[in-house]
């Protein structure tokens, strides 16, 4: 099955396409340009693979959390393509896609993963994950939004000897606050990583294989919060 994946939840705009056993991709850090980039990226991938849209068997999409506009764009594009092609959609957590980008070598494989995206307004979107036997990731906590100072480790990983891998712009924005919430210095930390469509695709492929694709209108965004900006009073209080 030829599968297309897209993610525009953060500063990174990306698309990926599975063709046989290969994955080809396009990705660009382009804040506020996702709407102009994503469809040309998709067409470029199809052209490189020698495929037409009708050759796609399913669409995977990063469902958020992330920037409101970016999450809505990805869901809208995925729904539009899937409706037109009459193919199923698999929504994938953008935090899980981010976590999949943590190192997976022998040194890091057992480390729990904190995926953290800068949510602006002094907050982060955060989720904790662990590596599965198939090299993918699974959640070990619910996804949350809040200040870095209030993020809590999941009950399943309370040992003070465990060292974590941390990925995402939340680490770049609040490294000291997040480090204080961890039991030891991170085994790995990179604040310059963003969710990528290739990871969305890898996480979605087993679900497509199990027949878990949904109707396009069942692919819904996950925002975690309803508020998109500080009030004037809040801005004055934080300045």
C-alpha positions as CSV (number, residue, x, y, z in Angstrom):
1,X,0.0,0.0,0.0
2,X,1.3,3.5,-0.9
3,X,0.8,5.7,2.1
4,X,1.2,9.5,2.4
5,X,1.9,11.3,5.7
6,X,1.9,15.0,6.6
7,X,2.7,17.0,9.7
8,X,2.5,20.8,10.0
9,X,1.9,21.0,13.8
10,X,5.1,23.0,14.6
11,X,7.7,25.1,12.8
12,X,8.5,22.1,10.6
13,X,6.4,21.4,7.5
14,X,6.9,17.9,6.3
15,X,5.4,15.2,4.0
16,X,6.5,11.6,3.5
17,X,5.5,8.8,1.2
18,X,6.0,5.1,1.5
19,X,6.7,3.3,-1.8
20,X,7.3,-0.4,-1.3
21,X,9.9,-0.7,1.5
22,X,11.2,2.8,1.0
23,X,10.2,6.1,2.6
24,X,10.9,9.4,0.7
25,X,10.2,12.7,2.4
26,X,10.3,16.5,2.2
27,X,10.8,18.7,5.2
28,X,11.4,22.4,5.8
29,X,11.6,24.7,8.8
30,X,9.2,27.4,7.6
31,X,7.0,29.0,10.2
32,X,3.9,30.6,8.7
33,X,4.6,29.1,5.2
34,X,3.0,25.7,5.7
35,X,-0.1,26.5,3.7
36,X,2.0,27.3,0.6
37,X,4.5,24.5,1.0
38,X,2.5,21.3,1.9
39,X,0.7,20.6,-1.4
40,X,3.8,21.2,-3.5
41,X,5.7,18.9,-1.2
42,X,3.1,16.2,-1.7
43,X,3.1,16.6,-5.5
44,X,6.9,16.5,-5.5
45,X,6.9,13.2,-3.6
46,X,4.4,11.7,-6.0
47,X,6.3,12.8,-9.0
48,X,9.6,11.4,-7.6
49,X,7.8,8.0,-7.0
50,X,6.1,8.0,-10.3
51,X,2.7,7.9,-8.7
52,X,-0.6,9.7,-9.0
53,X,-2.9,10.7,-6.1
54,X,-5.2,7.8,-7.1
55,X,-2.4,5.4,-6.3
56,X,-2.5,6.3,-2.6
57,X,-4.0,3.7,-0.3
58,X,-4.2,5.9,2.8
59,X,-3.3,9.2,4.5
60,X,-1.5,9.5,7.9
61,X,-1.6,12.9,9.6
62,X,0.0,14.5,12.6
63,X,-3.1,15.4,14.7
64,X,-1.3,17.7,17.2
65,X,-0.9,19.0,19.7
66,X,0.9,22.0,18.3
67,X,0.2,25.4,16.7
68,X,-3.6,25.8,16.2
69,X,-3.2,26.9,12.6
70,X,-0.7,24.2,11.7
71,X,-2.8,21.4,13.3
72,X,-5.9,22.6,11.5
73,X,-4.1,22.8,8.2
74,X,-2.8,19.2,8.4
75,X,-6.2,17.8,9.3
76,X,-7.9,19.8,6.6
77,X,-5.5,18.6,3.9
78,X,-5.6,15.0,5.0
79,X,-9.4,15.0,5.1
80,X,-9.7,16.7,1.7
81,X,-7.3,14.3,0.1
82,X,-8.8,11.2,1.7
83,X,-12.4,12.3,0.8
84,X,-11.4,12.8,-2.8
85,X,-9.6,9.5,-3.1
86,X,-12.0,7.5,-0.8
87,X,-9.1,6.2,1.3
88,X,-8.8,5.9,5.1
89,X,-7.0,8.2,7.5
90,X,-4.9,7.4,10.5
91,X,-4.3,10.3,12.9
92,X,-1.0,10.1,14.8
93,X,0.1,12.1,17.9
94,X,2.6,14.8,16.9
95,X,4.3,14.2,20.3
96,X,4.6,10.5,19.6
97,X,6.2,11.4,16.2
98,X,8.6,13.7,18.0
99,X,9.5,11.0,20.5
100,X,10.2,8.5,17.7
101,X,13.1,10.9,16.6
102,X,14.9,10.2,19.9
103,X,18.1,8.1,19.6
104,X,17.4,4.3,19.3
105,X,20.9,2.9,19.6
106,X,22.0,0.4,22.3
107,X,22.9,3.3,24.7
108,X,19.6,5.1,24.5
109,X,17.0,2.4,23.7
110,X,15.9,1.7,27.3
111,X,15.7,5.4,28.2
112,X,12.2,6.8,28.6
113,X,11.5,9.7,26.3
114,X,10.1,13.1,27.1
115,X,8.7,14.8,24.0
116,X,8.1,18.5,24.6
117,X,6.8,21.1,22.2
118,X,6.9,24.9,23.1
119,X,3.3,25.8,23.4
120,X,4.0,29.5,23.8
121,X,2.4,31.6,26.6
122,X,4.9,30.1,29.1
123,X,3.7,26.5,28.5
124,X,4.7,23.2,26.8
125,X,2.9,20.3,25.3
126,X,4.4,17.2,26.8
127,X,4.2,13.5,26.6
128,X,6.2,10.6,28.0
129,X,7.0,7.6,25.8
130,X,9.0,4.4,25.8
131,X,10.6,2.4,23.0
132,X,8.7,-0.7,21.9
133,X,10.2,-4.0,20.7
134,X,9.4,-3.1,17.1
135,X,11.5,0.1,17.4
136,X,8.4,2.4,17.6
137,X,7.1,4.2,20.7
138,X,4.2,4.0,23.0
139,X,2.8,6.5,25.5
140,X,3.4,6.0,29.2
141,X,1.5,9.1,30.2
142,X,-1.3,11.3,29.0
143,X,-0.4,14.2,26.9
144,X,-0.6,17.5,28.8
145,X,-0.2,21.2,28.4
146,X,1.1,23.4,31.2
147,X,4.2,25.1,32.5
148,X,7.5,23.2,32.4
149,X,7.8,23.6,36.2
150,X,4.6,21.6,36.7
151,X,5.3,18.7,34.4
152,X,5.3,15.4,36.3
153,X,7.0,12.1,35.6
154,X,4.6,9.2,35.1
155,X,4.1,6.9,38.0
156,X,5.7,4.0,36.0
157,X,9.0,5.8,35.8
158,X,9.6,7.2,39.3
159,X,13.1,5.8,39.9
160,X,15.6,8.4,40.7
161,X,18.3,6.5,38.8
162,X,16.6,6.6,35.4
163,X,18.1,8.9,32.8
164,X,15.7,10.3,30.1
165,X,16.0,11.3,26.5
166,X,14.4,14.7,25.9
167,X,13.4,16.0,22.4
168,X,11.6,19.0,21.1
169,X,11.4,22.8,21.3
170,X,10.0,22.6,24.8
171,X,13.5,21.7,25.9
172,X,15.0,24.6,24.0
173,X,12.6,27.0,25.6
174,X,12.7,25.7,29.2
175,X,15.8,23.5,29.7
176,X,16.4,24.4,33.4
177,X,12.8,23.9,34.4
178,X,12.5,20.6,32.7
179,X,15.9,19.4,33.9
180,X,14.7,20.1,37.5
181,X,11.7,17.8,36.9
182,X,14.0,14.9,35.9
183,X,15.7,12.6,38.4
184,X,19.1,12.9,36.7
185,X,20.7,14.8,33.9
186,X,19.2,13.7,30.6
187,X,21.0,10.9,28.8
188,X,20.2,12.8,25.6
189,X,18.6,16.2,25.0
190,X,17.9,18.1,21.7
191,X,15.7,21.1,21.6
192,X,16.0,21.5,17.8
193,X,13.9,18.5,16.8
194,X,10.4,18.7,15.5
195,X,7.7,16.2,14.6
196,X,8.4,14.8,11.1
197,X,6.0,13.2,8.6
198,X,8.4,10.2,8.2
199,X,7.8,9.4,11.9
200,X,4.0,9.9,11.5
201,X,4.2,7.5,8.6
202,X,6.2,4.9,10.6
203,X,3.8,5.0,13.5
204,X,0.7,4.8,11.2
205,X,1.9,1.9,9.0
206,X,1.1,-0.9,11.5
207,X,-2.3,0.6,12.2
208,X,-3.1,0.6,8.5
209,X,-1.9,-3.0,8.3
210,X,-4.4,-3.8,11.1
211,X,-7.2,-2.1,9.3
212,X,-7.5,0.7,11.8
213,X,-7.8,3.5,9.2
214,X,-10.8,5.8,9.9
215,X,-13.2,7.7,7.7
216,X,-11.8,11.2,6.9
217,X,-14.3,13.0,9.1
218,X,-13.2,10.9,12.1
219,X,-9.7,12.4,11.9
220,X,-9.9,15.1,14.5
221,X,-7.3,17.6,15.7
222,X,-5.9,17.5,19.3
223,X,-5.2,20.9,20.7
224,X,-5.1,20.2,24.5
225,X,-6.1,23.8,25.1
226,X,-8.6,26.2,23.8
227,X,-6.8,29.4,24.4
228,X,-4.5,30.8,21.7
229,X,-3.2,34.1,23.2
230,X,-2.7,35.8,26.5
231,X,-5.1,38.6,27.5
232,X,-3.7,42.1,27.8
233,X,-3.8,41.8,31.6
234,X,-1.9,38.5,31.5
235,X,0.7,40.1,29.1
236,X,1.2,43.0,31.5
237,X,1.5,40.6,34.5
238,X,4.1,38.5,32.8
239,X,6.2,41.5,31.6
